[in-house]
């Protein structure tokens, strides 16, 4: 049997941890509700811009544009979005390992652009060439940041610094279902959009105004910005959701441990009292 | 009664407009472009300017950033980074942005910056234009 003081001290320690996890739970849930507002406002745009581009690709058999041409001996780059901190269950693990297994399947991986400290440390440990320029976007995904990021990615692609680009993020399917996803951004191909369902199958040939080139010149950058913004928001919302769940579980576990220890403490106290009484009784008996 | 078609105007941060309308007019790269029901399928670029929507016989106007639209015979989707109703436009902010852009153009920096400044200037001017016209009505 542990001593009373020892049990008391453990209960105190667990109480403190519980306070911490409880606070983190509350913070995550308030951040989540803000992230969900942004997500709800954005996901229509995110899905629509992808389905529009798919629609165009499906109805225009021959597009001659630099963003659509596959290049040989491609230098592949990845854009991976994870969190800045741990303590959020399997969120970071899932997205990073999805990215890693995808990266290991391809040769010629040159660059990994990362968002979030956890992602940076992970890929440095694995010995990859990590570009941490966009690290700042993990905490506060804004449209302004995404525009900056997208412009840099497009620039790197059009200057032939990279030839293929994949985006890895966590898609928020529902409030309990978060799925890490890999999207191919460049070059733009019909096969990049297999997961997109067209809400309207329209068979007639599209007319481009004023010309296919002008439209695509405008559409591709918008598409990249839109997708980057959407991916940042969904990843952020997923992270908060994961952290909320993890901290909720941690708080519950702490409660359970405290109640178990409390019982132990009571038992120990009881046995101390019993002992004392027994001793007194023994003393009385000896006097008689 | 003119026949109607379904219009959706979507930005990354909100759904700006959805509903049945009679006609829309946008600024395309080479001039104004009107769309009514039964238009042939088309993807069109949208230049910085104004978006005019005719609903229930009344015209409404909004300032729109670069974007594009997908036109189908019975529905049209407009995607743009920002679209604003006149009452949402902050005149002072637009005016400040206009002056900033003009100043940058005067300084004659790189070509990319020149294009960016020109775009910023066009955005500010379209906002001011929409705001001004709305206030005169």
HADDOCK unambig.tbl for C-alpha pairs under 7 A between the chains (distance, minus, plus):
assign (segid A and resid 38 and name CA) (segid B and resid 13 and name CA) 6.73 0.50 0.50
assign (segid A and resid 41 and name CA) (segid B and resid 12 and name CA) 6.98 0.50 0.50
assign (segid A and resid 41 and name CA) (segid B and resid 13 and name CA) 5.18 0.50 0.50
assign (segid A and resid 41 and name CA) (segid B and resid 14 and name CA) 4.55 0.50 0.50
assign (segid A and resid 41 and name CA) (segid B and resid 15 and name CA) 6.79 0.50 0.50
assign (segid A and resid 42 and name CA) (segid B and resid 12 and name CA) 4.86 0.50 0.50
assign (segid A and resid 42 and name CA) (segid B and resid 13 and name CA) 5.22 0.50 0.50
assign (segid A and resid 42 and name CA) (segid B and resid 14 and name CA) 6.26 0.50 0.50
assign (segid A and resid 45 and name CA) (segid B and resid 10 and name CA) 5.99 0.50 0.50
assign (segid A and resid 45 and name CA) (segid B and resid 11 and name CA) 6.16 0.50 0.50
assign (segid A and resid 45 and name CA) (segid B and resid 12 and name CA) 5.39 0.50 0.50
assign (segid A and resid 206 and name CA) (segid B and resid 41 and name CA) 5.34 0.50 0.50
assign (segid A and resid 206 and name CA) (segid B and resid 42 and name CA) 5.16 0.50 0.50
assign (segid A and resid 206 and name CA) (segid B and resid 43 and name CA) 6.83 0.50 0.50
assign (segid A and resid 207 and name CA) (segid B and resid 41 and name CA) 6.26 0.50 0.50
assign (segid A and resid 207 and name CA) (segid B and resid 42 and name CA) 4.43 0.50 0.50
assign (segid A and resid 207 and name CA) (segid B and resid 43 and name CA) 6.20 0.50 0.50
assign (segid A and resid 208 and name CA) (segid B and resid 42 and name CA) 5.65 0.50 0.50
assign (segid A and resid 208 and name CA) (segid B and resid 43 and name CA) 5.00 0.50 0.50
assign (segid A and resid 208 and name CA) (segid B and resid 44 and name CA) 5.78 0.50 0.50
assign (segid A and resid 209 and name CA) (segid B and resid 43 and name CA) 6.23 0.50 0.50
assign (segid A and resid 209 and name CA) (segid B and resid 44 and name CA) 4.52 0.50 0.50
assign (segid A and resid 209 and name CA) (segid B and resid 45 and name CA) 6.47 0.50 0.50
assign (segid A and resid 210 and name CA) (segid B and resid 44 and name CA) 6.81 0.50 0.50
assign (segid A and resid 215 and name CA) (segid B and resid 44 and name CA) 6.34 0.50 0.50
assign (segid A and resid 215 and name CA) (segid B and resid 45 and name CA) 5.22 0.50 0.50
assign (segid A and resid 218 and name CA) (segid B and resid 45 and name CA) 6.97 0.50 0.50
assign (segid A and resid 219 and name CA) (segid B and resid 68 and name CA) 6.87 0.50 0.50
assign (segid A and resid 226 and name CA) (segid B and resid 12 and name CA) 6.66 0.50 0.50
